[in-house]
Amino acid sequence: MYSVFIFIHIIVCVGLIMVVLFQAGKGAGLGNLFGGGGGGDQLFSAPSGSAFIKKVTTGMAVVFIITSVMLTLLSSRQNRRSLLDTLPGDSGAPAPVGP
Protein backbone atom coordinates (compact mmCIF):
# COMPACT_ATOMS: atom_id res chain seq x y z
CA MET A 1 0.00 0.00 0.00
CA TYR A 2 2.86 2.33 0.85
CA SER A 3 4.45 1.71 -2.55
CA VAL A 4 1.22 2.58 -4.35
CA PHE A 5 1.02 5.93 -2.59
CA ILE A 6 4.70 6.62 -3.33
CA PHE A 7 4.09 5.88 -7.03
CA ILE A 8 1.01 8.14 -7.19
CA HIS A 9 2.83 10.87 -5.26
CA ILE A 10 5.80 10.86 -7.65
CA ILE A 11 3.51 10.94 -10.71
CA VAL A 12 1.58 13.90 -9.27
CA CYS A 13 4.82 15.73 -8.41
CA VAL A 14 6.09 15.35 -11.97
CA GLY A 15 2.68 16.41 -13.29
CA LEU A 16 2.65 19.55 -11.14
CA ILE A 17 6.13 20.47 -12.35
CA MET A 18 5.03 19.97 -15.96
CA VAL A 19 1.91 22.13 -15.48
CA VAL A 20 4.00 24.94 -14.02
CA LEU A 21 6.55 24.73 -16.84
CA PHE A 22 3.90 24.74 -19.60
CA GLN A 23 2.03 27.78 -18.30
CA ALA A 24 2.49 31.08 -20.10
CA GLY A 25 4.61 33.66 -18.30
CA LYS A 26 2.63 35.83 -15.93
CA GLY A 27 5.52 38.15 -14.99
CA ALA A 28 4.60 40.83 -17.54
CA GLY A 29 1.61 41.90 -15.46
CA LEU A 30 3.77 42.47 -12.40
CA GLY A 31 6.36 44.38 -14.40
CA ASN A 32 3.73 46.75 -15.71
CA LEU A 33 2.13 47.11 -12.30
CA PHE A 34 5.30 48.26 -10.57
CA GLY A 35 6.77 49.96 -13.63
CA GLY A 36 4.05 52.61 -13.67
CA GLY A 37 2.37 51.24 -16.79
CA GLY A 38 -0.79 50.06 -15.03
CA GLY A 39 -2.12 46.61 -15.78
CA GLY A 40 -3.08 45.73 -12.22
CA ASP A 41 -6.32 44.15 -13.41
CA GLN A 42 -4.31 41.66 -15.48
CA LEU A 43 -2.77 40.31 -12.33
CA PHE A 44 -6.08 39.01 -10.97
CA SER A 45 -7.89 38.11 -14.18
CA ALA A 46 -7.29 34.86 -16.03
CA PRO A 47 -7.89 34.22 -19.71
CA SER A 48 -10.72 31.80 -20.49
CA GLY A 49 -8.33 29.27 -22.06
CA SER A 50 -6.60 28.63 -18.74
CA ALA A 51 -9.71 27.31 -16.96
CA PHE A 52 -8.75 23.74 -17.86
CA ILE A 53 -5.19 24.25 -16.59
CA LYS A 54 -6.57 25.66 -13.33
CA LYS A 55 -8.82 22.63 -12.83
CA VAL A 56 -6.00 20.20 -13.56
CA THR A 57 -3.65 22.05 -11.22
CA THR A 58 -6.26 22.15 -8.45
CA GLY A 59 -7.01 18.45 -8.82
CA MET A 60 -3.34 17.53 -8.78
CA ALA A 61 -2.75 19.74 -5.73
CA VAL A 62 -5.57 17.99 -3.86
CA VAL A 63 -4.16 14.56 -4.77
CA PHE A 64 -0.69 15.77 -3.69
CA ILE A 65 -2.01 16.82 -0.28
CA ILE A 66 -3.94 13.57 0.19
CA THR A 67 -0.96 11.40 -0.75
CA SER A 68 1.31 13.46 1.51
CA VAL A 69 -0.99 12.92 4.48
CA MET A 70 -1.44 9.22 3.69
CA LEU A 71 2.33 8.69 3.34
CA THR A 72 2.86 10.41 6.67
CA LEU A 73 0.28 8.21 8.38
CA LEU A 74 1.55 5.01 6.77
CA SER A 75 5.19 5.73 7.55
CA SER A 76 4.42 6.32 11.21
CA ARG A 77 2.65 2.94 11.43
CA GLN A 78 5.40 0.90 9.80
CA ASN A 79 7.43 -1.36 12.04
CA ARG A 80 10.84 0.21 11.81
CA ARG A 81 13.90 -1.29 13.35
CA SER A 82 17.16 0.36 14.09
CA LEU A 83 20.06 -0.22 11.74
CA LEU A 84 22.12 -1.27 14.76
CA ASP A 85 19.72 -4.16 15.38
CA THR A 86 20.86 -5.87 12.18
CA LEU A 87 24.63 -5.65 12.57
CA PRO A 88 26.39 -8.92 11.67
CA GLY A 89 27.95 -10.79 14.57
CA ASP A 90 25.65 -9.19 17.10
CA SER A 91 24.48 -11.77 19.62
CA GLY A 92 21.74 -9.51 20.91
CA ALA A 93 23.43 -9.12 24.30
CA PRO A 94 24.23 -5.60 25.46
CA ALA A 95 27.82 -4.48 25.20
CA PRO A 96 29.85 -4.66 28.43
CA VAL A 97 30.29 -1.34 30.20
CA GLY A 98 33.58 -0.36 31.83
CA PRO A 99 37.08 -1.92 31.86
RAHUUR-V297814 format. One line per field, one symbol per residue. ss: DSSP state (h for helix, s for strand, l for the rest). phi: phi as a letter, one per 20 degrees, with the letter a starting at -180 (. if undefined). burial: 1 if it has 24 or more other C-alpha atoms within 12 Angstrom, else 0. A space follows every 50 residues. Layout:
# RAHUUR-V297814
ss=???
phi=???
burial=???
This chain:
# RAHUUR-V297814
ss=lhhhhhhhhhhhhhhhhhhhhhllllhhhhhhhhlllllhhhhhlllhhh hhhhhhhhhhhhhhhhhhhhhhhhhhhlllllhhhhlllllllllllll
phi=.ffffffffffffffffffffefffdfffffffeenennffffdddfffe ffffffffffffffffffffffffffefeddffffdffneenefffdnf
burial=00001000100100010000000000000000000000000000000000 0000001001101100110010000000000000000000000000000
